[in-house]
Amino acid sequence: MFTPASRYHGVEVARYEPPDGGDPIPYVRRRLLPDPAALAPAGFHTVAEGDRLDRIAAAAFGDPELFWRIADANPVLDPAELTDRSGRRLLIALSAAATGSTRAF
């Protein structure tokens, strides 16, 4: 259902069975985030004015759609916080699958 590059790859798809007997509704179960401390660093990026997470991901991973890996590796609730001020140092980590990290926080 999801490509290996997707943040939802490997997350179970469940089905909600409506009590009225209607058609089942598929949904993706909750994705647990990896513990950033358990991720292996691939490098760091210092945020400059005008930086965007998708562009940082494109430079780091060759794919702007992997921005979520940077968000997962840096403990913030809102990914927009990652680029809201110049000078912030972002962890660019190997994927949780590459490091064997299964612990969530």
VEXFI-91579 format. One record per atom (N, C-alpha, C, O, CB): x, y, z; residue in three letters. Coordinates in pm, whole numbers, plus 32768, in hexadecimal, padded with zeros to 4 digits. Glycine has a CB too. Layout:
! residues N
XYZALA ...
//
This chain:
! residues 105
80527F898000MET 800080008000MET 8057807E8000MET 803880DE7FB9MET 7FA380008079MET 80C2807F804EPHE 811B80F38054PHE 81A680CA8024PHE 81D2805A803DPHE 8123812D80E4PHE 81E981247FDETHR 827081077FADTHR 82D281018021THR 82B48135808DTHR 829D81717F45THR 834580C2800EPRO 83A980BB807APRO 83D8814480ABPRO 8408814F811CPRO 841F806C804BPRO 83CD81AC8059ALA 83F782338082ALA 838D827A80D6ALA 83A882E38110ALA 841882878008ALA 8315824280DDSER 82A882828126SER 82B8827381BCSER 82E6820C81EDSER 8223824880FASER 829182DC8205ARG 829582D38297ARG 8231826C82CBARG 823A8242833EARG 8279835D82D6ARG 81D282448278TYR 816D81E382A2TYR 818D81558274TYR 813F80F9828FTYR 80E6820C826CTYR 81FE8142822FHIS 822580BC8204HIS 82358062827FHIS 827C808582DDHIS 82AA80C081B1HIS 81F37FF2827EGLY 81FC7F9482EDGLY 81977FAB835DGLY 818F7F5B83BAGLY 82857F9A8326GLY 814B80198355VAL 80E4803283BAVAL 80687FE38391VAL 803F7FE3831DVAL 80C480CD83C7VAL 802E7FA183F2GLU 7FBB7F4B83D8GLU 7F427F9A83A6GLU 7F24800783D8GLU 7F957EFE8456GLU 7EFE7F618344VAL 7E7F7F988315VAL 7E127F448355VAL 7E0F7ECA8346VAL 7E757F978276VAL 7DB87F86839DALA 7D4B7F4183E1ALA 7CC77F67839CALA 7CC47FBA8342ALA 7D477F67847AALA 7C5B7F2783C9ARG 7BD77F448390ARG 7B757F618400ARG 7B6D7F178462ARG 7BA57ECE8339ARG 7B2D7FCD83F0TYR 7AC17FEE844DTYR 7A417FB28414TYR 7A1D7FCB83A1TYR 7AB3808A8462TYR 79FD7F648466GLU 797F7F27843EGLU 790D7F79847BGLU 78F77F7184F4GLU 79777E90846CGLU 78C67FC8842CPRO 785980198462PRO 77EE7FC484A4PRO 77CA7F5A8470PRO 781B806E83F3PRO 77BA7FF08515PRO 77547FA2855CPRO 76D37F90850DPRO 76857F358528PRO 77367FE385E1PRO 76BC7FE984ABASP 76417FDE845CASP 764F7F7A83E9ASP 75F37F6B8398ASP 761980668426ASP 76C27F3783E2GLY 76D87ED58379GLY 77057F1182F5GLY 770C7ECA8290GLY 765B7E888363GLY 77247F9182F4GLY 77537FD28279GLY 77DA7F9D824EGLY 78157F46828FGLY 775C8069828EGLY 78097FD181E0ASP 78897FA581A9ASP 78FA7FBE820CASP 78FE8027824DASP 78A77FED8125ASP 79577F5E8219PRO 79CA7F728270PRO 7A1F7FE7823DPRO 7A26800181C5PRO 7A207EF08278PRO 7A5D802D829AILE 7AAE80A18279ILE 7B3F8083829FILE 7B5D80758316ILE 7A7A812282C0ILE 7B98807A823BPRO 7C258062825DPRO 7C6680E18294PRO 7C448150826CPRO 7C73803081E1PRO 7CC480CE82F0TYR 7D10813F8325TYR 7D9A810E834DTYR 7DAF80988366TYR 7CC68180839FTYR 7DF6816B8353VAL 7E80814B8379VAL 7E8C8160840FVAL 7E6881C98444VAL 7EE881A4832BVAL 7EBE80FB8454ARG 7ED1810784E4ARG 7F3981728503ARG 7F81819F84AAARG 7EFC80808521ARG 7F3F8199857FARG 7F9B820385AAARG 802C81DA8591ARG 8054816885AAARG 7F868223863EARG 80798238855FARG 810882228548ARG 8154825485C2ARG 814982C985E6ARG 813A826984C6ARG 81A181FD8600LEU 81F282258673LEU 8275825F8642LEU 82B6822785EALEU 820B81AD86D1LEU 829B82CF867CLEU 831783118654LEU 838F82CF8695LEU 838682A08706LEU 831383A58677LEU 83FF82CB864FPRO 84788293868BPRO 84AF82F386F5PRO 8496836B86EFPRO 84E482778620PRO 84F982BE8753ASP 853D831187B7ASP 85B283548771ASP 860D830F8742ASP 856D82BB8833ASP 85B483DA8767PRO 8621841E8722PRO 86AB83F98758PRO 870C83F7870CPRO 860E84B3872BPRO 86B583DC87D8ALA 873683B98814ALA 8769833287E1ALA 87E1831687E9ALA 872A83B588ACALA 871082DF87ACALA 8738825B877BALA 875D825D86E7ALA 878A81F786B2ALA 86C881F88793ALA 874B82CE86A5LEU 876A82D78616LEU 87FD82F88601LEU 88378347864CLEU 8711834085D2LEU 883882BC859DALA 88C482D6857CALA 88CE83538525ALA 888A835C84BFALA 8905825B8534ALA 892283B2854CPRO 892F842C84FCPRO 897184108475PRO 89D583C8846CPRO 898184958548PRO 8938844A840CALA 897784488388ALA 89BB84CE8371ALA 8A1184DB831AALA 890E842A8318ALA 8993853183C1GLY 89CC85B783B5GLY 8974861B83FEGLY 891785F78445GLY 89DB85DF8322GLY 8995869A83EBPHE 89498706842APHE 8935877483C3PHE 8981877F8362PHE 8992873C84A9PHE 88D087C583D8HIS 88B688398382HIS 889A88AF83DDHIS 884888A68439HIS 883E881E831FHIS 88DD891E83C4THR 88C28999840ETHR 886289EC83BATHR 887F8A0F8348THR 894689E8842DTHR 87EF8A0C83F4VAL 87858A5383AEVAL 87B28AE1838CVAL 87E78B2983E0VAL 87048A568402VAL 879C8B07830FALA 87B58B8F82E0ALA 872F8BCF82BDALA 86CC8B8982A6ALA 88168B908265ALA 872C8C5282B8GLU 86B18C998297GLU 867D8C688210GLU 86C98C5E81AFGLU 86C98D328294GLU 85FE8C49820AGLY 85BF8C1A818EGLY 85C38B84817AGLY 85898B51811BGLY 86018C5B811CGLY 86068B3C81D3ASP 860A8AA981C6ASP 857D8A7081D4ASP 852A8AA28220ASP 86688A6C8231ASP 85658A058189ARG 84E889BA8193ARG 850B892881A8ARG 856F88F78174ARG 848F89CD8115ARG 84B888E481F5LEU 84D388588216LEU 84DB88008199LEU 852F87A68193LEU 846788238273LEU 848588188138ASP 848A87C680BEASP 850C87DA8072ASP 8542877B8039ASP 841387E78064ASP 854088538070ARG 85BE886D802AARG 863588328076ARG 86948801803AARG 85D389048017ARG 862E883680F9ILE 869887F7814AILE 869887618130ILE 870187248121ILE 8685881581E2ILE 86208725812BALA 861486968110ALA 864786748085ALA 8689860D8072ALA 85828668811FALA 862A86C98023ALA 865B86B07F9BALA 86F386B17F98ALA 8730865E7F54ALA 8623871A7F3AALA 8730870E7FE1ALA 87C287147FE5ALA 87FD869E8032ALA 88658668800BALA 87F087988025ALA 87BC8677809EALA 87F2860C80F4ALA 87D9858080BDALA 8830852A80C4ALA 87B78618817EALA 8761856A8088PHE 873884E3805FPHE 871F84D47FC9PHE 870B84657F99PHE 86BC84BD80AAPHE 872085457F80GLY 8702853E7EF2GLY 866E85367ED4GLY 8647851A7E62GLY 874784CA7EB5GLY 861A854D7F39ASP 858985437F28ASP 854485A17F89ASP 854C858D8002ASP 855884B07F3DASP 8500860A7F57PRO 84BE86687FB1PRO 844D862A8003PRO 842A865E806DPRO 848986DC7F62PRO 841585BC7FD2GLU 83A7857C801BGLU 83D585318096GLU 838384FD80E2GLU 835D851E7FBFGLU 8457852A80ADLEU 848B84EA8126LEU 849F854E8198LEU 84E7853281F8LEU 851084A38107LEU 846085C3818DPHE 8467862981F6PHE 844085F2827EPHE 8474861E82E5PHE 840E86A081D4PHE 83E685918280TRP 83B4855782FDTRP 84238511834BTRP 841A850783C5TRP 834484F482DFTRP 848C84E28306ARG 84FB84A2834DARG 8547850983A1ARG 857784E8840EARG 855C845E82EAARG 855085838370ILE 859185EE83BDILE 853786138433ILE 8567862784A3ILE 85AE866B8364ILE 84B6861C841BALA 8458863B8487ALA 845C85CF84F3ALA 845985EE856AALA 83C9864A8450ALA 8462855084CCASP 846884E2852DASP 84E784E88581ASP 84E584C485F7ASP 8461845D84E5ASP 855585168546ALA 85D68513858BALA 85EB858885EAALA 864A85898639ALA 864585128525ALA 859385EB85E4ASN 85A386638636ASN 852486778688ASN 84B9868B864FASN 85C086E185DEASN 852E8673870CPRO 84B886708762PRO 846D86F5876CPRO 8485874587C6PRO 84E1864587ECPRO 8412870A870EVAL 83B6877C8712VAL 832A874786F3VAL 831C86DE86B3VAL 83E087ED86ADVAL 82C5878E871ELEU 823C876586FFLEU 821087978676LEU 81C587548630LEU 81DC87978769LEU 823F880D8650ASP 821A884B85D2ASP 829588518578ASP 82F2889B8598ASP 81DC88D885E8ASP 829888088509PRO 830D880A84B2PRO 833488958482PRO 83A888AC8460PRO 82F587B2843BPRO 82D688F3847EALA 82F6897C8454ALA 835B89BD84B3ALA 83A58A17848CALA 827789D1844DALA 835E898F8530GLU 83BE89C58592GLU 844E89A98569GLU 84A989F28590GLU 83A3898A861CGLU 84638941851ALEU 84EB891A84F7LEU 8532898384A3LEU 85AD898D84A8LEU 84E8889784ACLEU 84E789D18456THR 85258A368400THR 84FA8AC38423THR 850D8B1F83D4THR 85048A198370THR 84BF8AD6849AASP 848B8B5B84BBASP 84F58BBF84EAASP 84D78C3584F8ASP 84238B4F8523ASP 856E8B908503ARG 85D88BEE852AARG 865F8BC184F4ARG 86828B4B84F9ARG 85DF8BFD85C4ARG 86A88C2084C2SER 872E8C04848FSER 87888BD88501SER 877A8C048573SER 876A8C818449SER 87E58B8084E1GLY 88468B518543GLY 88208AD08588GLY 88758A9285C8GLY 885A8BB885A8GLY 87A38AA6857DARG 877B8A2785BBARG 87C789B58578ARG 87D589B484FDARG 86E08A1085AFARG 87F8895985C6ARG 884388E78591ARG 87E6886D858AARG 87B2884085F0ARG 88C088C885EAARG 87D2883A8513LEU 877A87C884FFLEU 87CA874884EDLEU 882F874584A8LEU 872087DF8485LEU 879C86DF852ELEU 87D5865B851BLEU 879E86218499LEU 8725861D8484LEU 87B685FE8594LEU 87F885F48444ILE 87D385A883CDILE 87FB851983EEILE 887284F983F5ILE 881B85DF8347ILE 879884C38403ALA 87B4843C8435ALA 879D83D283CAALA 875283E6836BALA 875E841E84AEALA 87E0836283DELEU 87C082EC838ELEU 873282C383B2LEU 870082E7841DLEU 8826827783A8LEU 86F18279835DSER 8668824F837BSER 866581F383F5SER 86C881B18415SER 862A82088301SER 85F381F08438ALA 85E2819884ABALA 85F781078482ALA 862E80B884D0ALA 855781AA84EBALA 85CD80E38409ALA 85E0805983D9ALA 8674803983CAALA 869F7FC983E6ALA 859880458352ALA 86C3809B839EALA 87528085838CALA 879B80748410ALA 8800802F8417ALA 879080F8833EALA 876780B38479THR 87A880AB84FCTHR 876B80418555THR 87A1802385C0THR 87A381318541THR 86FA8007852BGLY 86B87FA2857DGLY 866A7FDD85F1GLY 86467F95864EGLY 871C7F4085B0GLY 8651806085EESER 860880A2865BSER 857380828650SER 853380A185ECSER 861F813A8659SER 853E804486B8THR 84AE802986BBTHR 846E80698735THR 83F480668743THR 84947F9286BBTHR 84BE80A2878CARG 848980E18804ARG 8446816487DFARG 847E81B38793ARG 84F980F8886DARG 83D3817C8814ALA 838B81F887F8ALA 838A824E8875ALA 839B821D88E5ALA 82FB81DC87C8ALA 837682CE8861PHE 836A832988D3PHE 82E5836F88CEPHE 82C783C08925PHE 83DC839188D5PHE 
//
